[in-house]
Amino acid sequence: QGQLVESGGGLVQAGGSLRLSCAASGRTFSRHGMGWFRQAPGKERESVAAIGWTGGVTYYADSVKGRFSISRDNAKNTVYLHMNDLRPEDTAVYYCADTDTDSWGQGTQVTVSS
């Protein structure tokens, strides 16, 4: 199993945008599905978006549809989460995961101020 390292989190005002990145090590990244999850204080971890290994199949939680976009660059072993029109309720620690191996990154904090 490889290692996953998220980056790109931070503090942003409501309506702003962020791009999260998840860099993966390991030679099998390009053949695995990947997902972004988030966990807000006092809440359970929830799935935000997912993408198949070819990039052709994607999933979005209803709460982020039309605002978030997941993509991947297999040549760079990286998956991205583009987040637009951020809302205070998007505040959470965001994790990326290899959905085939159940490997997880350490998370990156996203805080949206009103």
Secondary structure, DSSP 8 states (H G I E B T S, - for coil): ---EEEE--EEEETT--EEEEEEE-STTGGGS-EEEEEE-TTS--EEEEEE-TTS--EEE-TTTTTTEEEEEEGGGTEEEEEE-S--GGG-EEEEEEETTTTEE---EEEEEE-
